[in-house]
C-alpha cells in the first residue's frame, strides 16, 4: 500500500511524522507522502521540518517517505506561484485540495491546480469534463479517496478519468492511525467507485511511479 496524501500534527493530523510512518510501516505500507495543509504563510516553515528528516524516518522503517504539502484553500490565481514556492523549499510532491463537495473550496481551484502541473489533485468533487481532459494531457493525477465526505464523488471522478484517460491514485487523506486503511479496503473503495480490478491495479502502479520519480525506488 502506498499513500501519497497524509497529515501530521504540523497541520490537523494527530501524530508526529515518526509515529505516522511507524504505524504505516506496521500496517504494511511501503511508501508514504506527508502532505500537511499549506498556503503561502507556512510553506517554508512546514517543509523545513520535513525535508531531509523524512529520509531518516523512512530508512528506520524500511519505507520511502516523501516530504510534501497539500495546498489548501489557496485562491486559484495564486496556486501556480504557491506551488513554485513549495518546490523551491524542497517539496517532493505537491497535492492541491480540490473542489470537494463537503467544503467551500473556491470555484476554479481544480482547473488552476491542473494548469499549474501539480502532482495530485485531491478529492476533486464534481470535476468538470474539460478539467479531466486537461489533467490527462498534463499528467496530473486525480485522487480516489477513502476519506469520508470527500469520497462521496469518487464514482464521478473514476468515470470521467476512465472516459478521458486521466491517471488516478488511491489515497487515504489520513489524519490519524484509524485512517490508514488496508490494501483490501482501498480495493473495495475503488471497486465501489466503479473501477475495475485492472484499473485498481493501475492506480497502485501510478502511485509507485510517483514515488519512483522522486526517490528512484518504490
Legacy VTK file of the C-alpha trace (Angstrom):
# vtk DataFile Version 3.0
C-alpha trace
ASCII
DATASET POLYDATA
POINTS 218 float
0.000 0.000 0.000
1.171 3.499 -0.856
-0.495 6.655 0.467
0.526 9.973 -1.081
-1.789 12.205 0.963
-1.393 12.250 4.766
-1.323 14.756 7.609
0.577 15.092 10.871
0.205 17.399 13.852
2.002 20.045 11.795
-1.491 20.761 10.443
-4.674 18.964 11.537
-3.340 15.421 11.917
-2.975 13.553 15.185
0.571 12.161 15.060
4.164 13.312 14.797
5.754 12.249 11.497
7.756 9.434 13.086
4.674 7.815 14.594
2.627 8.195 11.436
5.344 6.469 9.417
5.856 3.764 12.049
2.165 2.927 12.181
2.017 2.838 8.394
5.026 0.527 8.251
3.494 -1.876 10.750
0.270 -1.805 8.711
2.230 -2.977 5.670
2.719 0.279 3.780
5.826 0.660 1.639
5.674 4.372 0.841
4.037 7.462 2.270
3.921 11.177 1.481
3.470 13.639 4.320
1.394 16.467 2.855
0.240 18.785 5.592
-2.107 21.652 4.776
-0.227 24.650 3.473
-0.578 28.084 1.959
1.876 30.931 1.417
2.066 31.611 5.153
3.535 28.317 6.332
5.163 26.522 3.399
8.763 27.411 4.256
8.274 26.568 7.935
6.471 23.325 7.227
8.976 21.987 4.733
11.889 22.990 6.946
10.530 20.466 9.458
10.265 17.644 6.915
12.893 17.909 4.181
15.736 15.529 4.956
14.161 14.341 8.193
11.664 12.136 6.355
14.511 10.237 4.694
15.888 9.201 8.077
12.434 8.263 9.347
11.801 6.264 6.210
15.075 4.343 6.389
14.383 3.469 10.007
11.106 1.862 8.944
12.200 0.392 5.596
9.850 2.762 3.777
10.038 5.513 1.198
8.756 8.754 2.754
8.214 11.939 0.744
8.121 15.497 2.044
5.245 17.386 0.501
2.347 19.759 1.018
-1.352 19.932 0.322
-2.122 23.441 -0.885
-5.423 24.116 0.844
-7.992 26.821 0.059
-5.345 28.785 -1.842
-7.050 31.195 -4.244
-6.921 29.828 -7.787
-4.887 32.730 -9.166
-2.210 32.064 -6.522
-1.874 28.297 -6.908
0.868 28.301 -9.541
3.085 30.693 -7.577
2.418 28.853 -4.320
3.275 25.518 -5.917
6.558 27.005 -7.161
7.265 28.298 -3.658
6.751 24.786 -2.326
9.115 23.318 -4.921
11.703 25.963 -4.131
11.522 24.965 -0.463
12.111 21.299 -1.213
8.650 19.790 -1.643
8.988 16.408 -3.308
5.295 16.114 -4.033
2.564 18.731 -4.317
-1.082 17.944 -3.710
-3.853 20.502 -4.124
-7.025 20.358 -2.036
-9.602 20.029 -4.778
-13.206 21.161 -5.016
-14.686 18.594 -2.640
-18.448 18.971 -2.191
-18.154 18.995 1.610
-16.045 22.166 1.927
-16.311 25.691 0.473
-13.341 25.414 -1.889
-13.175 28.268 -4.410
-14.523 27.516 -7.859
-11.668 27.280 -10.315
-9.313 25.532 -7.902
-9.371 22.276 -9.867
-8.511 23.987 -13.145
-5.786 26.161 -11.600
-4.127 23.164 -9.955
-4.089 21.217 -13.200
-2.785 24.183 -15.179
-0.019 24.595 -12.583
1.051 20.993 -13.192
0.880 19.844 -9.583
1.330 16.145 -8.861
-2.079 15.219 -7.436
-5.461 16.923 -7.387
-7.074 15.515 -4.271
-10.798 14.821 -3.886
-11.772 16.994 -6.901
-15.507 16.674 -6.275
-17.777 17.112 -9.285
-14.843 17.941 -11.510
-15.738 19.210 -14.979
-15.108 17.045 -18.019
-12.819 19.645 -19.593
-10.687 19.649 -16.454
-10.365 15.875 -16.549
-9.300 16.107 -20.189
-6.661 18.669 -19.224
-5.449 16.512 -16.329
-4.952 13.656 -18.785
-2.983 15.919 -21.129
-0.769 17.388 -18.406
-0.211 14.179 -16.441
-1.825 15.436 -13.232
-3.117 12.548 -11.144
-6.699 12.612 -9.876
-7.389 11.191 -6.447
-9.832 8.496 -5.458
-10.060 8.866 -1.698
-11.008 6.565 1.138
-11.821 9.521 3.398
-15.440 10.004 4.427
-17.201 13.009 2.936
-14.585 13.572 0.268
-15.269 10.069 -1.076
-18.871 10.889 -2.000
-17.862 11.854 -5.540
-15.376 9.039 -6.176
-17.697 7.471 -8.723
-17.894 10.673 -10.757
-14.111 11.104 -10.727
-13.457 7.482 -11.657
-15.984 7.537 -14.503
-14.523 10.638 -16.128
-10.944 9.541 -15.564
-11.699 6.317 -17.416
-13.515 8.165 -20.197
-10.677 10.606 -20.898
-7.656 8.562 -19.895
-6.688 10.584 -16.834
-4.470 8.794 -14.348
-5.755 8.187 -10.826
-4.213 7.333 -7.479
-5.915 5.997 -4.370
-5.114 7.867 -1.149
-6.382 7.848 2.414
-6.051 11.536 3.284
-5.012 10.098 6.640
-5.237 12.357 9.676
-4.874 9.658 12.316
-3.961 5.982 12.700
-7.526 4.864 12.051
-7.366 6.360 8.557
-4.571 4.059 7.376
-6.793 1.584 5.584
-5.675 -1.828 4.413
-4.943 -2.623 0.792
-8.112 -4.694 0.659
-10.229 -1.815 1.951
-8.672 0.525 -0.613
-9.552 -2.053 -3.263
-13.152 -2.159 -2.084
-13.415 1.632 -2.198
-12.027 1.609 -5.737
-14.414 -1.097 -6.904
-17.272 0.710 -5.175
-16.419 3.791 -7.228
-16.871 1.775 -10.406
-13.235 0.955 -11.079
-12.347 -2.472 -12.413
-9.722 -4.676 -10.835
-7.408 -3.748 -13.689
-7.873 -0.028 -13.061
-7.314 -0.500 -9.338
-4.012 -2.230 -10.013
-3.090 0.548 -12.451
-3.806 3.136 -9.764
-1.394 1.321 -7.477
1.233 1.414 -10.220
0.589 5.130 -10.679
1.355 5.764 -7.009
4.526 3.706 -7.245
5.568 5.652 -10.340
5.254 8.951 -8.483
7.421 7.654 -5.655
9.987 6.324 -8.111
10.053 9.682 -9.884
11.141 11.326 -6.630
13.072 8.656 -4.792
14.202 6.350 -7.580
12.658 3.323 -5.874
9.176 2.292 -4.703
LINES 1 219
218 0 1 2 3 4 5 6 7 8 9 10 11 12 13 14 15 16 17 18 19 20 21 22 23 24 25 26 27 28 29 30 31 32 33 34 35 36 37 38 39 40 41 42 43 44 45 46 47 48 49 50 51 52 53 54 55 56 57 58 59 60 61 62 63 64 65 66 67 68 69 70 71 72 73 74 75 76 77 78 79 80 81 82 83 84 85 86 87 88 89 90 91 92 93 94 95 96 97 98 99 100 101 102 103 104 105 106 107 108 109 110 111 112 113 114 115 116 117 118 119 120 121 122 123 124 125 126 127 128 129 130 131 132 133 134 135 136 137 138 139 140 141 142 143 144 145 146 147 148 149 150 151 152 153 154 155 156 157 158 159 160 161 162 163 164 165 166 167 168 169 170 171 172 173 174 175 176 177 178 179 180 181 182 183 184 185 186 187 188 189 190 191 192 193 194 195 196 197 198 199 200 201 202 203 204 205 206 207 208 209 210 211 212 213 214 215 216 217
